[in-house]
Amino acid sequence: MSVEATDDNVLPREDEWTDEPSDTQAEQELSLGNRFGSWKTLVSFIFAFVVLAFAVNKAHINPSAVLARADRMNVFLYILAFLAYYCTFPMRGYRWKVLLENAYGRTHAKEVDDMHVRGLTEIIFISWFVNCIVPAKLGDLYRAYLAKLWGNISWTKTVGTIVAERIIDLLVLATLLTGTAFAMFHDRLGHVSALLILGLGLSVVGVILLLAMKTLSPRIRRLLPHRFVPRYIAFEEGTLHSFQRLPLLIGITCVIWMFEGFRFQLVFLSLGLHTHFAGPPFLPMVFFALATAVLTTVPFTPGGLGLVEAGLLSIMAYVGLGAQDAAAVVLFDRVLSYLSIAVLGFIVYLLSKRSHFRQPI
């Protein structure tokens, strides 16, 4: 199954696309130093900590009681949670490789074939680090630019592959989130209904975007200023052509979300905790992982900081977990899924030959 761009006969060859940002322009737009030190980033962190403080106060969290749970932590299981989480990155690297092969099957096939999964995984990890320190998902643009430098491919078209990846993630996420929510809560969705609406709404927006590209492409091009048309054509092809081999992409995505659920399960077990859910024990863990993913799509704070913690505390309380236990799970899970990315990602960013502009990679 695939989604193809319309009017292929009017598309210029990719080597004729000249309206790509220059390296100097891209360096200025994606400079981490400029972005991290900007007032927008400062405001986003302040907002994140205000939300986090409000959630902690509202839930009557006792920091001493939460940290005391670390004394009885099973370190071996926590390390397994760490490994389960980091195993998803090579899977994401392989999935991106498939998307790039789909998008560049007609042109630059050799360049993409030379881009190995290890290097793509490294770039994804760096992009996640960027998303942890600046808001607005800048890491996605950064990822596309690093791929451009590596393979000498189109930046805009590669952004299209990342948009396609996000849409696939959202479609699978919305399906699994809805299924697990109804299985867990049945007719008492309550607090989680807003989360479901957000997840389903984002997936609907993604489908509408694809349909608009598929059916309204000539009209969209006529409405755009002439100098933006080449960029739009590249973006359109990168997005629509990525949906070839869709069953494979969906399968990889489902496995990724299962590993995210394993991460939560192992964090719970490492703390000696369990939920009071009467159904299948793994179901809430998948739901927590999916809920985290939905909350991180909100681009107001870096890596969903503040929003994820507040949302998870509310959801875990709703499923019957005590406030101090829920806070312990959220704390130690975010050490894995946020703090470790910020720390290890910074090290990889400094050492990687793929993270610095204009250096051969």
C-alpha positions in Angstrom: 0.0 0.0 0.0 1.3 3.5 -0.8 0.2 7.1 -1.2 1.6 8.6 -4.4 1.9 12.2 -5.4 -0.3 13.5 -8.1 0.8 15.0 -11.4 4.2 13.3 -11.5 4.6 14.5 -15.1 4.9 18.1 -14.0 7.3 17.5 -11.2 10.9 18.7 -11.9 13.7 16.3 -11.4 15.1 16.4 -7.9 18.5 17.7 -9.1 16.6 20.7 -10.5 15.3 21.7 -7.0 17.4 24.8 -6.2 15.2 26.6 -3.7 16.7 24.9 -0.6 18.1 26.8 2.3 21.8 27.6 2.1 24.2 26.0 4.6 24.8 29.4 6.2 21.0 30.1 6.4 20.4 26.6 7.9 23.2 27.0 10.5 21.6 30.3 11.6 18.1 28.9 11.8 19.1 25.7 13.6 21.9 27.1 15.9 21.4 25.4 19.2 23.3 28.2 21.0 21.0 30.8 19.7 17.9 28.7 20.3 18.8 27.5 23.8 19.7 31.0 24.9 16.6 32.6 23.5 13.8 34.1 25.6 11.3 31.7 24.0 13.3 28.7 25.4 13.6 30.4 28.8 9.8 31.0 28.9 9.1 27.4 27.9 11.2 26.1 30.8 9.6 28.5 33.2 6.2 27.4 32.0 7.2 23.7 32.4 8.4 24.2 36.0 5.2 26.1 36.9 3.0 23.3 35.6 5.2 20.7 37.4 5.1 22.6 40.7 1.3 23.0 40.4 0.8 19.3 39.7 3.1 18.3 42.7 1.2 20.7 45.0 -2.2 19.6 43.9 -1.4 15.9 44.3 0.2 16.6 47.7 3.4 14.9 46.8 5.9 14.4 49.6 9.4 14.5 48.0 11.0 12.6 51.0 8.4 9.8 50.7 9.0 9.6 46.9 12.8 9.4 47.2 12.5 6.9 50.0 11.1 4.4 47.5 14.5 4.5 45.8 16.0 2.7 48.8 14.0 -0.5 47.9 14.5 -0.2 44.1 15.6 -3.3 42.2 18.5 -1.8 40.3 18.7 -4.8 37.9 15.0 -4.3 36.7 15.6 -0.6 36.4 18.6 -1.2 34.2 16.4 -3.6 32.1 13.9 -0.7 31.8 16.7 1.5 30.5 17.7 -1.1 28.0 14.1 -1.6 26.8 13.8 2.1 26.2 17.1 2.4 24.4 16.3 -0.6 22.2 13.6 1.5 20.5 16.2 3.8 19.0 17.7 1.3 16.5 14.1 0.4 15.6 13.4 4.0 14.9 16.6 4.2 12.9 15.5 1.2 10.8 12.0 2.7 10.3 13.5 6.0 9.1 15.8 4.0 6.7 12.6 2.4 5.2 11.0 5.8 4.9 14.0 7.3 3.2 14.2 4.4 0.8 10.5 4.9 -0.1 10.9 8.7 -0.6 14.1 8.5 -2.6 13.4 5.3 -4.6 13.3 7.3 -7.9 16.3 9.6 -7.2 19.3 9.4 -4.9 18.7 5.7 -4.2 22.4 4.9 -3.9 23.0 7.8 -1.5 20.2 6.6 0.8 21.3 3.0 0.5 24.7 4.1 1.9 23.1 5.7 4.9 23.3 2.8 7.4 20.9 2.3 10.3 23.6 2.9 13.0 24.2 6.4 11.6 20.5 7.2 11.2 19.9 6.0 14.8 22.7 8.4 16.0 21.1 11.3 14.2 17.7 10.5 15.7 19.2 10.3 19.2 20.8 13.7 18.7 17.5 15.2 17.4 15.8 13.9 20.6 18.4 15.6 22.7 17.7 18.8 20.8 14.0 18.4 21.5 14.8 18.0 25.2 16.5 21.4 25.4 14.5 23.6 23.1 10.7 23.8 22.4 8.8 23.6 19.1 10.3 20.2 18.0 13.3 21.9 16.4 15.1 18.6 16.6 13.0 17.2 13.7 14.3 20.0 11.4 17.8 19.4 12.8 17.5 15.7 12.0 16.6 16.4 8.4 19.5 18.8 8.0 22.0 16.3 9.4 20.7 13.7 6.9 21.1 16.2 4.1 24.7 16.8 5.0 25.4 13.1 5.3 23.8 11.9 2.1 23.7 15.1 0.0 19.9 14.7 -0.3 17.1 17.3 -0.1 16.5 18.8 3.3 12.8 19.6 2.5 12.1 16.2 1.1 13.6 14.6 4.1 11.4 16.7 6.4 8.6 15.1 4.5 9.8 11.6 5.6 9.8 12.8 9.2 6.2 14.2 8.8 5.2 10.8 7.4 6.8 9.1 10.4 4.9 11.3 12.8 1.6 10.6 11.0 2.2 6.8 11.2 3.1 7.2 14.8 -0.1 9.2 15.5 -2.3 6.7 13.6 -1.0 3.7 15.4 -0.9 5.6 18.7 -4.5 6.8 18.4 -5.7 3.3 17.6 -3.9 1.7 20.5 -4.7 4.5 22.9 -8.4 4.3 22.1 -8.4 0.5 22.4 -6.5 0.4 25.7 -8.6 3.3 27.1 -11.9 1.6 26.4 -10.6 -1.8 27.6 -9.4 -0.2 30.9 -12.2 2.3 31.6 -15.2 1.2 29.5 -17.8 3.9 30.0 -16.0 5.9 32.7 -13.3 7.6 30.6 -13.5 10.7 32.8 -10.0 12.3 33.0 -8.6 10.4 30.0 -11.2 11.7 27.6 -9.3 14.9 26.9 -6.2 12.8 26.2 -8.2 10.6 23.7 -9.6 13.7 22.0 -6.1 15.1 21.6 -4.7 11.8 20.2 -7.6 11.2 17.9 -7.6 14.9 16.8 -3.9 14.8 15.9 -4.3 11.7 13.9 -7.3 13.2 12.0 -5.2 16.3 11.2 -2.5 14.0 9.8 -5.0 12.2 7.6 -6.5 15.5 6.4 -3.0 16.7 5.5 -2.3 13.6 3.5 -5.7 13.8 1.7 -5.1 17.5 0.9 -1.7 16.7 -0.6 -3.1 13.9 -2.6 -6.2 15.6 -4.0 -5.4 19.3 -3.9 -1.7 19.3 -5.0 -2.1 21.4 -8.2 -4.3 23.9 -6.4 -1.9 24.2 -3.5 1.0 24.9 -5.9 -0.9 27.6 -7.7 -1.7 29.3 -4.4 1.9 29.3 -3.2 4.4 32.1 -4.2 6.5 30.8 -7.1 9.7 30.6 -5.1 8.2 28.2 -2.5 6.8 25.8 -5.1 10.0 23.7 -5.4 10.2 23.3 -1.7 6.5 22.3 -1.5 7.0 19.7 -4.3 10.0 18.2 -2.4 8.0 18.2 0.8 5.0 16.6 -0.9 7.0 13.8 -2.5 8.9 13.1 0.7 5.7 12.8 2.6 3.5 10.9 0.2 6.1 8.5 -1.2 7.1 7.5 2.3 3.9 5.5 2.7 5.0 2.6 0.5 5.5 -0.6 2.5 3.0 0.6 5.0 2.4 -2.8 6.7 6.1 -3.0 7.5 6.1 0.6 8.9 3.0 -0.1 11.0 4.5 -3.3 12.3 7.8 -1.6 13.4 5.8 1.1 15.0 3.7 -1.3 17.0 6.8 -3.1 18.2 8.3 0.3 19.3 5.1 1.0 21.4 5.2 -2.4 23.0 8.8 -1.8 24.1 7.7 1.6 25.5 5.1 -0.4 27.5 7.8 -2.8 28.7 9.8 0.2 29.9 6.9 1.3 32.1 6.3 -2.3 33.3 9.9 -2.7 34.4 9.9 0.7 36.1 6.9 -0.4 38.1 8.4 -3.7 39.0 11.8 -2.1 39.9 9.9 0.0 42.5 7.9 -3.0 43.8 4.6 -1.5 42.6 1.6 -2.6 40.7 -1.6 -1.1 39.5 -5.1 -1.9 40.8 -6.4 -2.6 37.3 -8.3 -5.9 37.2 -7.7 -6.7 33.6 -4.5 -7.8 31.8 -1.5 -6.4 33.8 0.4 -5.1 30.8 -2.5 -3.1 29.4 -2.1 0.0 31.7 1.6 0.1 30.9 1.0 0.4 27.2 -1.6 3.1 28.0 0.9 5.1 30.1 3.4 4.9 27.3 0.9 6.1 24.7 -0.3 8.8 27.0 3.3 10.0 27.4 3.7 10.1 23.7 0.6 12.2 23.1 1.6 14.7 25.8 5.1 15.1 24.2 3.5 16.1 20.9 2.4 19.4 22.5 5.3 21.7 21.5 5.0 24.2 24.3 7.9 22.8 26.4 11.1 21.0 25.6 10.5 17.2 25.6 7.0 17.7 27.1 8.6 18.7 30.4 6.0 19.5 33.0 3.1 18.5 30.8 4.0 14.8 30.8 4.6 14.7 34.5 1.4 16.4 35.3 -0.6 14.3 32.9 0.8 11.0 34.1 0.3 11.9 37.8 -3.4 12.6 37.0 -3.9 9.4 35.0 -2.1 7.2 37.5 -4.3 8.6 40.3 -7.3 7.9 38.2 -6.4 4.2 37.9 -6.0 3.9 41.7 -2.3 4.3 42.2 -1.3 6.2 45.4 0.0 9.8 45.0 3.5 9.0 46.3 3.8 5.7 44.3 2.6 7.5 41.1 5.2 10.3 41.7 7.9 7.7 42.2 7.0 6.0 38.9 6.9 9.3 37.0 10.2 10.5 38.5 12.2 7.4 37.7 10.6 7.0 34.3 11.4 10.6 33.4 14.9 10.0 34.5 15.0 7.4 31.7 13.0 9.1 29.1 14.0 12.8 29.6 17.0 13.3 31.8 19.1 10.4 30.3 18.4 11.8 26.8 19.4 15.3 27.9 22.7 14.0 29.5 23.7 11.2 27.1 22.4 13.1 24.1 24.7 16.1 25.0 27.7 13.8 25.1 26.8 12.2 21.8 26.2 15.6 20.3 29.6 16.8 21.4 31.4 13.6 20.2 29.5 12.7 17.1 30.9 13.6 13.7 27.3 13.8 12.5 26.2 16.7 14.7 28.4 19.5 13.4 27.7 21.4 10.3 30.0 21.4 7.3 32.1 18.5 8.7 32.4 15.4 6.5 30.1 12.6 7.9 
